Amino acid sequence: MSDIDRPALTKAALMYVHYCEEAGCKEWGGWGNAPSPAAATRWWCFEHFPHKSYEQEQALRRKLEAAEHRA
Ligand SMILES: [Zn+2]
């Protein structure tokens, strides 16, 4: 038995590697959204995630403002 005998495991791991799809963004895409169960899920970081709720948007703004004040 060798590592070459296990291609399925390698492919499964690759499915979980998804970064934010915003051009130029290198953040991890931890926020996914699929328009329908049949469609492929798209991934963004929290900042670029286009489907945030109003509360999530406010929380992000407070976080960004706090970061600006520290700089
Ligand atoms: Zn991003």
N, CA, C, O and the ligand as a Tripos MOL2 file, in Angstrom:
@<TRIPOS>MOLECULE
protein
  285   283    72     0     0
PROTEIN
NO_CHARGES

@<TRIPOS>ATOM
      1 N           0.8460   -1.1980    0.0000 N.3       1 MET1
      2 CA          0.0000    0.0000    0.0000 C.3       1 MET1
      3 C           0.8880    1.2580    0.0000 C.2       1 MET1
      4 O           1.8280    1.3730    0.7860 O.2       1 MET1
      5 N           0.5670    2.1790   -0.8900 N.am      2 SER2
      6 CA          1.3300    3.4240   -0.9400 C.3       2 SER2
      7 C           0.3640    4.6010   -1.0140 C.2       2 SER2
      8 O          -0.8440    4.4070   -1.1520 O.2       2 SER2
      9 N           0.8820    5.7980   -0.9250 N.am      3 ASP3
     10 CA          0.0360    6.9960   -0.9880 C.3       3 ASP3
     11 C          -0.6660    7.1220   -2.3370 C.2       3 ASP3
     12 O          -1.7580    7.6830   -2.4280 O.2       3 ASP3
     13 N          -0.0270    6.5920   -3.3900 N.am      4 ILE4
     14 CA         -0.5880    6.7190   -4.7410 C.3       4 ILE4
     15 C          -1.8930    5.9340   -4.8650 C.2       4 ILE4
     16 O          -2.7010    6.2030   -5.7550 O.2       4 ILE4
     17 N          -2.0970    4.9700   -3.9760 N.am      5 ASP5
     18 CA         -3.3030    4.1520   -4.0510 C.3       5 ASP5
     19 C          -4.5380    4.8660   -3.4830 C.2       5 ASP5
     20 O          -5.6330    4.3040   -3.4720 O.2       5 ASP5
     21 N          -4.3550    6.0990   -3.0160 N.am      6 ARG6
     22 CA         -5.4830    6.7650   -2.3510 C.3       6 ARG6
     23 C          -5.8470    8.1100   -2.9930 C.2       6 ARG6
     24 O          -5.8550    9.1310   -2.3050 O.2       6 ARG6
     25 N          -6.1430    8.1300   -4.2810 N.am      7 PRO7
     26 CA         -6.4600    9.4160   -4.9360 C.3       7 PRO7
     27 C          -7.7370   10.0570   -4.4090 C.2       7 PRO7
     28 O          -7.8560   11.2830   -4.4190 O.2       7 PRO7
     29 N          -8.6950    9.2540   -3.9500 N.am      8 ALA8
     30 CA         -9.9690    9.7970   -3.4830 C.3       8 ALA8
     31 C          -9.7630   10.7090   -2.2750 C.2       8 ALA8
     32 O         -10.4030   11.7560   -2.1740 O.2       8 ALA8
     33 N          -8.8880   10.3240   -1.3710 N.am      9 LEU9
     34 CA         -8.6280   11.1410   -0.1940 C.3       9 LEU9
     35 C          -8.0550   12.4910   -0.5990 C.2       9 LEU9
     36 O          -8.4360   13.5210   -0.0430 O.2       9 LEU9
     37 N          -7.1380   12.4940   -1.5680 N.am     10 THR10
     38 CA         -6.5220   13.7360   -2.0140 C.3      10 THR10
     39 C          -7.5690   14.6790   -2.5970 C.2      10 THR10
     40 O          -7.5630   15.8760   -2.3110 O.2      10 THR10
     41 N          -8.4610   14.1400   -3.4090 N.am     11 LYS11
     42 CA         -9.4980   14.9730   -4.0260 C.3      11 LYS11
     43 C         -10.4310   15.5470   -2.9700 C.2      11 LYS11
     44 O         -10.8220   16.7110   -3.0550 O.2      11 LYS11
     45 N         -10.7870   14.7460   -1.9850 N.am     12 ALA12
     46 CA        -11.6930   15.2150   -0.9460 C.3      12 ALA12
     47 C         -11.0840   16.4030   -0.2100 C.2      12 ALA12
     48 O         -11.7860   17.3570    0.1230 O.2      12 ALA12
     49 N          -9.7860   16.3460    0.0420 N.am     13 ALA13
     50 CA         -9.1320   17.4370    0.7510 C.3      13 ALA13
     51 C          -9.1630   18.7110   -0.0890 C.2      13 ALA13
     52 O          -9.3630   19.7980    0.4520 O.2      13 ALA13
     53 N          -8.9690   18.5950   -1.3910 N.am     14 LEU14
     54 CA         -8.9520   19.7750   -2.2560 C.3      14 LEU14
     55 C         -10.2950   20.4960   -2.2580 C.2      14 LEU14
     56 O         -10.3440   21.7160   -2.4150 O.2      14 LEU14
     57 N         -11.3880   19.7500   -2.0850 N.am     15 MET15
     58 CA        -12.7090   20.3690   -2.0970 C.3      15 MET15
     59 C         -12.8760   21.3710   -0.9650 C.2      15 MET15
     60 O         -13.7310   22.2530   -1.0400 O.2      15 MET15
     61 N         -12.0750   21.2450    0.0770 N.am     16 TYR16
     62 CA        -12.2290   22.1360    1.2220 C.3      16 TYR16
     63 C         -11.2700   23.3100    1.1820 C.2      16 TYR16
     64 O         -11.2530   24.1390    2.0920 O.2      16 TYR16
     65 N         -10.4590   23.3810    0.1110 N.am     17 VAL17
     66 CA         -9.5450   24.5180   -0.0260 C.3      17 VAL17
     67 C         -10.2390   25.5750   -0.8790 C.2      17 VAL17
     68 O         -10.2570   25.4650   -2.1050 O.2      17 VAL17
     69 N         -10.7980   26.5790   -0.2560 N.am     18 HIS18
     70 CA        -11.4820   27.6150   -1.0210 C.3      18 HIS18
     71 C         -11.2160   28.9610   -0.3690 C.2      18 HIS18
     72 O         -11.5760   29.2010    0.7830 O.2      18 HIS18
     73 N         -10.5750   29.8310   -1.1370 N.am     19 TYR19
     74 CA        -10.3170   31.1730   -0.6380 C.3      19 TYR19
     75 C         -11.3810   32.1290   -1.1640 C.2      19 TYR19
     76 O         -12.1500   31.7740   -2.0570 O.2      19 TYR19
     77 N         -11.4240   33.3250   -0.6200 N.am     20 CYS20
     78 CA        -12.3670   34.3540   -1.0590 C.3      20 CYS20
     79 C         -12.2320   34.5540   -2.5630 C.2      20 CYS20
     80 O         -11.1180   34.6310   -3.0820 O.2      20 CYS20
     81 N         -13.3570   34.6370   -3.2640 N.am     21 GLU21
     82 CA        -13.2960   34.7540   -4.7210 C.3      21 GLU21
     83 C         -13.1770   36.1980   -5.1930 C.2      21 GLU21
     84 O         -13.0900   36.4380   -6.3980 O.2      21 GLU21
     85 N         -13.1700   37.1530   -4.2910 N.am     22 GLU22
     86 CA        -12.9540   38.5510   -4.6650 C.3      22 GLU22
     87 C         -11.5590   38.6900   -5.2800 C.2      22 GLU22
     88 O         -10.5770   38.1990   -4.7230 O.2      22 GLU22
     89 N         -11.4760   39.3670   -6.4390 N.am     23 ALA23
     90 CA        -10.1990   39.4980   -7.1400 C.3      23 ALA23
     91 C          -9.1710   40.1920   -6.2450 C.2      23 ALA23
     92 O          -9.4330   41.2680   -5.7080 O.2      23 ALA23
     93 N          -8.0100   39.5730   -6.0920 N.am     24 GLY24
     94 CA         -6.9350   40.1810   -5.3200 C.3      24 GLY24
     95 C          -7.0120   39.9120   -3.8300 C.2      24 GLY24
     96 O          -6.0740   40.2330   -3.1010 O.2      24 GLY24
     97 N          -8.1140   39.3280   -3.3580 N.am     25 CYS25
     98 CA         -8.2680   39.0560   -1.9330 C.3      25 CYS25
     99 C          -7.6310   37.7100   -1.6030 C.2      25 CYS25
    100 O          -7.8940   36.7140   -2.2760 O.2      25 CYS25
    101 N          -6.7930   37.6820   -0.5650 N.am     26 LYS26
    102 CA         -6.0890   36.4540   -0.1900 C.3      26 LYS26
    103 C          -6.6570   35.8430    1.0810 C.2      26 LYS26
    104 O          -6.0660   34.9310    1.6590 O.2      26 LYS26
    105 N          -7.8240   36.3570    1.5190 N.am     27 GLU27
    106 CA         -8.4180   35.8470    2.7490 C.3      27 GLU27
    107 C          -9.0200   34.4660    2.5370 C.2      27 GLU27
    108 O          -9.3640   34.0830    1.4190 O.2      27 GLU27
    109 N          -9.1370   33.7360    3.6210 N.am     28 TRP28
    110 CA         -9.7980   32.4390    3.5800 C.3      28 TRP28
    111 C         -11.2960   32.6490    3.3490 C.2      28 TRP28
    112 O         -11.9170   33.5010    3.9840 O.2      28 TRP28
    113 N         -11.8750   31.8530    2.4210 N.am     29 GLY29
    114 CA        -13.3080   31.9820    2.1310 C.3      29 GLY29
    115 C         -14.1290   31.1310    3.0560 C.2      29 GLY29
    116 O         -14.5390   30.0290    2.6940 O.2      29 GLY29
    117 N         -14.3690   31.6180    4.2240 N.am     30 GLY30
    118 CA        -15.1170   30.8350    5.2070 C.3      30 GLY30
    119 C         -16.6190   30.9910    5.0740 C.2      30 GLY30
    120 O         -17.3780   30.3060    5.7600 O.2      30 GLY30
    121 N         -17.0650   31.9080    4.1780 N.am     31 TRP31
    122 CA        -18.4970   32.1920    4.0570 C.3      31 TRP31
    123 C         -18.9720   31.7740    2.6800 C.2      31 TRP31
    124 O         -18.6120   32.3850    1.6740 O.2      31 TRP31
    125 N         -19.7800   30.7340    2.6420 N.am     32 GLY32
    126 CA        -20.2470   30.1990    1.3650 C.3      32 GLY32
    127 C         -21.6980   30.5260    1.1160 C.2      32 GLY32
    128 O         -22.4790   30.7050    2.0510 O.2      32 GLY32
    129 N         -22.0570   30.6020   -0.1630 N.am     33 ASN33
    130 CA        -23.4590   30.7990   -0.5290 C.3      33 ASN33
    131 C         -23.7130   30.1310   -1.8620 C.2      33 ASN33
    132 O         -22.9500   30.3090   -2.8120 O.2      33 ASN33
    133 N         -24.7860   29.3610   -1.9330 N.am     34 ALA34
    134 CA        -25.1970   28.7330   -3.1840 C.3      34 ALA34
    135 C         -26.6010   29.2210   -3.5140 C.2      34 ALA34
    136 O         -27.4920   29.1240   -2.6700 O.2      34 ALA34
    137 N         -26.8230   29.7450   -4.7240 N.am     35 PRO35
    138 CA        -28.1520   30.2510   -5.1010 C.3      35 PRO35
    139 C         -29.2210   29.1740   -5.0910 C.2      35 PRO35
    140 O         -30.4020   29.4780   -4.9280 O.2      35 PRO35
    141 N         -28.8230   27.9150   -5.2620 N.am     36 SER36
    142 CA        -29.7750   26.7990   -5.1920 C.3      36 SER36
    143 C         -29.0010   25.5550   -4.8150 C.2      36 SER36
    144 O         -27.7810   25.5200   -4.9770 O.2      36 SER36
    145 N         -29.6860   24.5190   -4.3100 N.am     37 PRO37
    146 CA        -28.9770   23.2950   -3.9100 C.3      37 PRO37
    147 C         -28.2050   22.6590   -5.0680 C.2      37 PRO37
    148 O         -27.2250   21.9490   -4.8450 O.2      37 PRO37
    149 N         -28.6450   22.9120   -6.3040 N.am     38 ALA38
    150 CA        -27.9850   22.2980   -7.4600 C.3      38 ALA38
    151 C         -26.7600   23.0930   -7.9040 C.2      38 ALA38
    152 O         -25.8900   22.5600   -8.5930 O.2      38 ALA38
    153 N         -26.6890   24.3590   -7.5130 N.am     39 ALA39
    154 CA        -25.5900   25.2210   -7.9740 C.3      39 ALA39
    155 C         -24.3650   25.0280   -7.0890 C.2      39 ALA39
    156 O         -24.4710   24.6550   -5.9210 O.2      39 ALA39
    157 N         -23.2110   25.2880   -7.6720 N.am     40 ALA40
    158 CA        -21.9670   25.1840   -6.9180 C.3      40 ALA40
    159 C         -21.9090   26.3050   -5.8850 C.2      40 ALA40
    160 O         -22.3110   27.4380   -6.1510 O.2      40 ALA40
    161 N         -21.4000   25.9630   -4.7000 N.am     41 THR41
    162 CA        -21.2570   26.9720   -3.6540 C.3      41 THR41
    163 C         -20.1130   27.9060   -3.9890 C.2      41 THR41
    164 O         -19.0530   27.4590   -4.4270 O.2      41 THR41
    165 N         -20.3160   29.1930   -3.7890 N.am     42 ARG42
    166 CA        -19.2560   30.1920   -3.9620 C.3      42 ARG42
    167 C         -18.8200   30.6440   -2.5820 C.2      42 ARG42
    168 O         -19.6030   30.6370   -1.6320 O.2      42 ARG42
    169 N         -17.5520   31.0400   -2.4880 N.am     43 TRP43
    170 CA        -16.9830   31.3370   -1.1680 C.3      43 TRP43
    171 C         -16.3660   32.7230   -1.1200 C.2      43 TRP43
    172 O         -15.7440   33.1770   -2.0800 O.2      43 TRP43
    173 N         -16.5490   33.3920    0.0230 N.am     44 TRP44
    174 CA        -15.9340   34.6950    0.2570 C.3      44 TRP44
    175 C         -15.4290   34.7610    1.7010 C.2      44 TRP44
    176 O         -15.8500   33.9810    2.5550 O.2      44 TRP44
    177 N         -14.5260   35.7010    1.9550 N.am     45 CYS45
    178 CA        -14.2010   36.0160    3.3410 C.3      45 CYS45
    179 C         -15.3780   36.8270    3.8970 C.2      45 CYS45
    180 O         -16.2590   37.2360    3.1410 O.2      45 CYS45
    181 N         -15.3940   37.0580    5.2030 N.am     46 PHE46
    182 CA        -16.5410   37.7530    5.7960 C.3      46 PHE46
    183 C         -16.6950   39.1540    5.2170 C.2      46 PHE46
    184 O         -17.8130   39.6170    4.9910 O.2      46 PHE46
    185 N         -15.5680   39.8310    4.9740 N.am     47 GLU47
    186 CA        -15.6240   41.2140    4.4950 C.3      47 GLU47
    187 C         -16.2720   41.3120    3.1130 C.2      47 GLU47
    188 O         -16.9980   42.2670    2.8370 O.2      47 GLU47
    189 N         -16.0160   40.3410    2.2540 N.am     48 HIS48
    190 CA        -16.5360   40.3980    0.8810 C.3      48 HIS48
    191 C         -17.8090   39.5780    0.6880 C.2      48 HIS48
    192 O         -18.3960   39.5930   -0.3930 O.2      48 HIS48
    193 N         -18.2270   38.8820    1.7010 N.am     49 PHE49
    194 CA        -19.4240   38.0520    1.5880 C.3      49 PHE49
    195 C         -20.6230   38.9320    1.2310 C.2      49 PHE49
    196 O         -20.9770   39.8130    2.0150 O.2      49 PHE49
    197 N         -21.2650   38.7220    0.0640 N.am     50 PRO50
    198 CA        -22.3220   39.6420   -0.3920 C.3      50 PRO50
    199 C         -23.7040   39.3260    0.1650 C.2      50 PRO50
    200 O         -24.6840   39.9690   -0.2110 O.2      50 PRO50
    201 N         -23.7920   38.3550    1.0460 N.am     51 HIS51
    202 CA        -25.1220   37.9670    1.5400 C.3      51 HIS51
    203 C         -25.2310   38.1460    3.0450 C.2      51 HIS51
    204 O         -25.9600   37.4120    3.7120 O.2      51 HIS51
    205 N         -24.5060   39.1260    3.5810 N.am     52 LYS52
    206 CA        -24.5500   39.3550    5.0230 C.3      52 LYS52
    207 C         -25.9120   39.9270    5.4270 C.2      52 LYS52
    208 O         -26.5630   40.6310    4.6560 O.2      52 LYS52
    209 N         -26.3170   39.6090    6.6350 N.am     53 SER53
    210 CA        -27.5250   40.2220    7.1840 C.3      53 SER53
    211 C         -27.1680   41.6390    7.6390 C.2      53 SER53
    212 O         -25.9930   41.9930    7.7260 O.2      53 SER53
    213 N         -28.1850   42.4390    7.9270 N.am     54 TYR54
    214 CA        -27.9450   43.8160    8.3960 C.3      54 TYR54
    215 C         -27.0890   43.8040    9.6630 C.2      54 TYR54
    216 O         -26.1710   44.6130    9.8030 O.2      54 TYR54
    217 N         -27.3910   42.8850   10.5860 N.am     55 GLU55
    218 CA        -26.6380   42.8130   11.8350 C.3      55 GLU55
    219 C         -25.1740   42.4580   11.5740 C.2      55 GLU55
    220 O         -24.2730   43.0190   12.1990 O.2      55 GLU55
    221 N         -24.9440   41.5280   10.6530 N.am     56 GLN56
    222 CA        -23.5610   41.1390   10.3330 C.3      56 GLN56
    223 C         -22.8100   42.3020    9.6940 C.2      56 GLN56
    224 O         -21.6270   42.5090    9.9640 O.2      56 GLN56
    225 N         -23.5060   43.0630    8.8420 N.am     57 GLU57
    226 CA        -22.8930   44.2180    8.1850 C.3      57 GLU57
    227 C         -22.4720   45.2490    9.2330 C.2      57 GLU57
    228 O         -21.3720   45.7980    9.1590 O.2      57 GLU57
    229 N         -23.3480   45.5120   10.2120 N.am     58 GLN58
    230 CA        -23.0340   46.4740   11.2680 C.3      58 GLN58
    231 C         -21.8480   46.0020   12.0940 C.2      58 GLN58
    232 O         -20.9810   46.7990   12.4520 O.2      58 GLN58
    233 N         -21.8060   44.7150   12.3960 N.am     59 ALA59
    234 CA        -20.7080   44.1640   13.1870 C.3      59 ALA59
    235 C         -19.3880   44.3250   12.4530 C.2      59 ALA59
    236 O         -18.3660   44.6370   13.0630 O.2      59 ALA59
    237 N         -19.4090   44.1110   11.1310 N.am     60 LEU60
    238 CA        -18.1890   44.2640   10.3320 C.3      60 LEU60
    239 C         -17.7440   45.7230   10.3420 C.2      60 LEU60
    240 O         -16.5540   46.0020   10.4860 O.2      60 LEU60
    241 N         -18.6820   46.6560   10.1930 N.am     61 ARG61
    242 CA        -18.3230   48.0780   10.1710 C.3      61 ARG61
    243 C         -17.6660   48.4840   11.4890 C.2      61 ARG61
    244 O         -16.6720   49.2090   11.4990 O.2      61 ARG61
    245 N         -18.2350   48.0050   12.6100 N.am     62 ARG62
    246 CA        -17.6450   48.3370   13.9080 C.3      62 ARG62
    247 C         -16.2350   47.7840   14.0070 C.2      62 ARG62
    248 O         -15.3460   48.4360   14.5550 O.2      62 ARG62
    249 N         -16.0250   46.5780   13.4750 N.am     63 LYS63
    250 CA        -14.7190   45.9410   13.5270 C.3      63 LYS63
    251 C         -13.7120   46.7340   12.6850 C.2      63 LYS63
    252 O         -12.5830   46.9570   13.1240 O.2      63 LYS63
    253 N         -14.1110   47.1600   11.4790 N.am     64 LEU64
    254 CA        -13.2190   47.9060   10.6010 C.3      64 LEU64
    255 C         -12.8900   49.2630   11.2100 C.2      64 LEU64
    256 O         -11.7470   49.7140   11.1370 O.2      64 LEU64
    257 N         -13.8860   49.9210   11.8130 N.am     65 GLU65
    258 CA        -13.6490   51.2270   12.4380 C.3      65 GLU65
    259 C         -12.6810   51.0850   13.5970 C.2      65 GLU65
    260 O         -11.7930   51.9210   13.7670 O.2      65 GLU65
    261 N         -12.8400   50.0460   14.3900 N.am     66 ALA66
    262 CA        -11.9480   49.8210   15.5280 C.3      66 ALA66
    263 C         -10.5180   49.6210   15.0280 C.2      66 ALA66
    264 O          -9.5710   50.1110   15.6430 O.2      66 ALA66
    265 N         -10.3590   48.9020   13.9150 N.am     67 ALA67
    266 CA         -9.0320   48.6570   13.3670 C.3      67 ALA67
    267 C          -8.4080   49.9620   12.8920 C.2      67 ALA67
    268 O          -7.2050   50.1700   13.0460 O.2      67 ALA67
    269 N          -9.2310   50.8500   12.3100 N.am     68 GLU68
    270 CA         -8.7290   52.1410   11.8250 C.3      68 GLU68
    271 C          -8.2440   52.9950   12.9930 C.2      68 GLU68
    272 O          -7.2170   53.6650   12.8840 O.2      68 GLU68
    273 N          -8.9660   52.9790   14.0980 N.am     69 HIS69
    274 CA         -8.6000   53.8050   15.2360 C.3      69 HIS69
    275 C          -7.2980   53.3430   15.8700 C.2      69 HIS69
    276 O          -6.5660   54.1410   16.4550 O.2      69 HIS69
    277 N          -7.0110   52.0390   15.7520 N.am     70 ARG70
    278 CA         -5.7560   51.5210   16.3040 C.3      70 ARG70
    279 C          -4.5700   51.9370   15.4600 C.2      70 ARG70
    280 O          -3.4610   52.0790   15.9760 O.2      70 ARG70
    281 N          -4.7890   52.1360   14.1470 N.am     71 ALA71
    282 CA         -3.6720   52.3830   13.2350 C.3      71 ALA71
    283 C          -3.0820   53.7840   13.4560 C.2      71 ALA71
    284 O          -2.1310   54.1680   12.7750 O.2      71 ALA71
    285 ZN        -12.2880   38.7000    0.5070 Zn       72 ZN72
@<TRIPOS>BOND
     1     1     2 1
     2     2     3 1
     3     3     4 2
     4     3     5 am
     5     5     6 1
     6     6     7 1
     7     7     8 2
     8     7     9 am
     9     9    10 1
    10    10    11 1
    11    11    12 2
    12    11    13 am
    13    13    14 1
    14    14    15 1
    15    15    16 2
    16    15    17 am
    17    17    18 1
    18    18    19 1
    19    19    20 2
    20    19    21 am
    21    21    22 1
    22    22    23 1
    23    23    24 2
    24    23    25 am
    25    25    26 1
    26    26    27 1
    27    27    28 2
    28    27    29 am
    29    29    30 1
    30    30    31 1
    31    31    32 2
    32    31    33 am
    33    33    34 1
    34    34    35 1
    35    35    36 2
    36    35    37 am
    37    37    38 1
    38    38    39 1
    39    39    40 2
    40    39    41 am
    41    41    42 1
    42    42    43 1
    43    43    44 2
    44    43    45 am
    45    45    46 1
    46    46    47 1
    47    47    48 2
    48    47    49 am
    49    49    50 1
    50    50    51 1
    51    51    52 2
    52    51    53 am
    53    53    54 1
    54    54    55 1
    55    55    56 2
    56    55    57 am
    57    57    58 1
    58    58    59 1
    59    59    60 2
    60    59    61 am
    61    61    62 1
    62    62    63 1
    63    63    64 2
    64    63    65 am
    65    65    66 1
    66    66    67 1
    67    67    68 2
    68    67    69 am
    69    69    70 1
    70    70    71 1
    71    71    72 2
    72    71    73 am
    73    73    74 1
    74    74    75 1
    75    75    76 2
    76    75    77 am
    77    77    78 1
    78    78    79 1
    79    79    80 2
    80    79    81 am
    81    81    82 1
    82    82    83 1
    83    83    84 2
    84    83    85 am
    85    85    86 1
    86    86    87 1
    87    87    88 2
    88    87    89 am
    89    89    90 1
    90    90    91 1
    91    91    92 2
    92    91    93 am
    93    93    94 1
    94    94    95 1
    95    95    96 2
    96    95    97 am
    97    97    98 1
    98    98    99 1
    99    99   100 2
   100    99   101 am
   101   101   102 1
   102   102   103 1
   103   103   104 2
   104   103   105 am
   105   105   106 1
   106   106   107 1
   107   107   108 2
   108   107   109 am
   109   109   110 1
   110   110   111 1
   111   111   112 2
   112   111   113 am
   113   113   114 1
   114   114   115 1
   115   115   116 2
   116   115   117 am
   117   117   118 1
   118   118   119 1
   119   119   120 2
   120   119   121 am
   121   121   122 1
   122   122   123 1
   123   123   124 2
   124   123   125 am
   125   125   126 1
   126   126   127 1
   127   127   128 2
   128   127   129 am
   129   129   130 1
   130   130   131 1
   131   131   132 2
   132   131   133 am
   133   133   134 1
   134   134   135 1
   135   135   136 2
   136   135   137 am
   137   137   138 1
   138   138   139 1
   139   139   140 2
   140   139   141 am
   141   141   142 1
   142   142   143 1
   143   143   144 2
   144   143   145 am
   145   145   146 1
   146   146   147 1
   147   147   148 2
   148   147   149 am
   149   149   150 1
   150   150   151 1
   151   151   152 2
   152   151   153 am
   153   153   154 1
   154   154   155 1
   155   155   156 2
   156   155   157 am
   157   157   158 1
   158   158   159 1
   159   159   160 2
   160   159   161 am
   161   161   162 1
   162   162   163 1
   163   163   164 2
   164   163   165 am
   165   165   166 1
   166   166   167 1
   167   167   168 2
   168   167   169 am
   169   169   170 1
   170   170   171 1
   171   171   172 2
   172   171   173 am
   173   173   174 1
   174   174   175 1
   175   175   176 2
   176   175   177 am
   177   177   178 1
   178   178   179 1
   179   179   180 2
   180   179   181 am
   181   181   182 1
   182   182   183 1
   183   183   184 2
   184   183   185 am
   185   185   186 1
   186   186   187 1
   187   187   188 2
   188   187   189 am
   189   189   190 1
   190   190   191 1
   191   191   192 2
   192   191   193 am
   193   193   194 1
   194   194   195 1
   195   195   196 2
   196   195   197 am
   197   197   198 1
   198   198   199 1
   199   199   200 2
   200   199   201 am
   201   201   202 1
   202   202   203 1
   203   203   204 2
   204   203   205 am
   205   205   206 1
   206   206   207 1
   207   207   208 2
   208   207   209 am
   209   209   210 1
   210   210   211 1
   211   211   212 2
   212   211   213 am
   213   213   214 1
   214   214   215 1
   215   215   216 2
   216   215   217 am
   217   217   218 1
   218   218   219 1
   219   219   220 2
   220   219   221 am
   221   221   222 1
   222   222   223 1
   223   223   224 2
   224   223   225 am
   225   225   226 1
   226   226   227 1
   227   227   228 2
   228   227   229 am
   229   229   230 1
   230   230   231 1
   231   231   232 2
   232   231   233 am
   233   233   234 1
   234   234   235 1
   235   235   236 2
   236   235   237 am
   237   237   238 1
   238   238   239 1
   239   239   240 2
   240   239   241 am
   241   241   242 1
   242   242   243 1
   243   243   244 2
   244   243   245 am
   245   245   246 1
   246   246   247 1
   247   247   248 2
   248   247   249 am
   249   249   250 1
   250   250   251 1
   251   251   252 2
   252   251   253 am
   253   253   254 1
   254   254   255 1
   255   255   256 2
   256   255   257 am
   257   257   258 1
   258   258   259 1
   259   259   260 2
   260   259   261 am
   261   261   262 1
   262   262   263 1
   263   263   264 2
   264   263   265 am
   265   265   266 1
   266   266   267 1
   267   267   268 2
   268   267   269 am
   269   269   270 1
   270   270   271 1
   271   271   272 2
   272   271   273 am
   273   273   274 1
   274   274   275 1
   275   275   276 2
   276   275   277 am
   277   277   278 1
   278   278   279 1
   279   279   280 2
   280   279   281 am
   281   281   282 1
   282   282   283 1
   283   283   284 2
@<TRIPOS>SUBSTRUCTURE
     1 MET1         2 RESIDUE 1 A MET
     2 SER2         6 RESIDUE 1 A SER
     3 ASP3        10 RESIDUE 1 A ASP
     4 ILE4        14 RESIDUE 1 A ILE
     5 ASP5        18 RESIDUE 1 A ASP
     6 ARG6        22 RESIDUE 1 A ARG
     7 PRO7        26 RESIDUE 1 A PRO
     8 ALA8        30 RESIDUE 1 A ALA
     9 LEU9        34 RESIDUE 1 A LEU
    10 THR10       38 RESIDUE 1 A THR
    11 LYS11       42 RESIDUE 1 A LYS
    12 ALA12       46 RESIDUE 1 A ALA
    13 ALA13       50 RESIDUE 1 A ALA
    14 LEU14       54 RESIDUE 1 A LEU
    15 MET15       58 RESIDUE 1 A MET
    16 TYR16       62 RESIDUE 1 A TYR
    17 VAL17       66 RESIDUE 1 A VAL
    18 HIS18       70 RESIDUE 1 A HIS
    19 TYR19       74 RESIDUE 1 A TYR
    20 CYS20       78 RESIDUE 1 A CYS
    21 GLU21       82 RESIDUE 1 A GLU
    22 GLU22       86 RESIDUE 1 A GLU
    23 ALA23       90 RESIDUE 1 A ALA
    24 GLY24       94 RESIDUE 1 A GLY
    25 CYS25       98 RESIDUE 1 A CYS
    26 LYS26      102 RESIDUE 1 A LYS
    27 GLU27      106 RESIDUE 1 A GLU
    28 TRP28      110 RESIDUE 1 A TRP
    29 GLY29      114 RESIDUE 1 A GLY
    30 GLY30      118 RESIDUE 1 A GLY
    31 TRP31      122 RESIDUE 1 A TRP
    32 GLY32      126 RESIDUE 1 A GLY
    33 ASN33      130 RESIDUE 1 A ASN
    34 ALA34      134 RESIDUE 1 A ALA
    35 PRO35      138 RESIDUE 1 A PRO
    36 SER36      142 RESIDUE 1 A SER
    37 PRO37      146 RESIDUE 1 A PRO
    38 ALA38      150 RESIDUE 1 A ALA
    39 ALA39      154 RESIDUE 1 A ALA
    40 ALA40      158 RESIDUE 1 A ALA
    41 THR41      162 RESIDUE 1 A THR
    42 ARG42      166 RESIDUE 1 A ARG
    43 TRP43      170 RESIDUE 1 A TRP
    44 TRP44      174 RESIDUE 1 A TRP
    45 CYS45      178 RESIDUE 1 A CYS
    46 PHE46      182 RESIDUE 1 A PHE
    47 GLU47      186 RESIDUE 1 A GLU
    48 HIS48      190 RESIDUE 1 A HIS
    49 PHE49      194 RESIDUE 1 A PHE
    50 PRO50      198 RESIDUE 1 A PRO
    51 HIS51      202 RESIDUE 1 A HIS
    52 LYS52      206 RESIDUE 1 A LYS
    53 SER53      210 RESIDUE 1 A SER
    54 TYR54      214 RESIDUE 1 A TYR
    55 GLU55      218 RESIDUE 1 A GLU
    56 GLN56      222 RESIDUE 1 A GLN
    57 GLU57      226 RESIDUE 1 A GLU
    58 GLN58      230 RESIDUE 1 A GLN
    59 ALA59      234 RESIDUE 1 A ALA
    60 LEU60      238 RESIDUE 1 A LEU
    61 ARG61      242 RESIDUE 1 A ARG
    62 ARG62      246 RESIDUE 1 A ARG
    63 LYS63      250 RESIDUE 1 A LYS
    64 LEU64      254 RESIDUE 1 A LEU
    65 GLU65      258 RESIDUE 1 A GLU
    66 ALA66      262 RESIDUE 1 A ALA
    67 ALA67      266 RESIDUE 1 A ALA
    68 GLU68      270 RESIDUE 1 A GLU
    69 HIS69      274 RESIDUE 1 A HIS
    70 ARG70      278 RESIDUE 1 A ARG
    71 ALA71      282 RESIDUE 1 A ALA
    72 ZN72       285 GROUP 0 **** ****
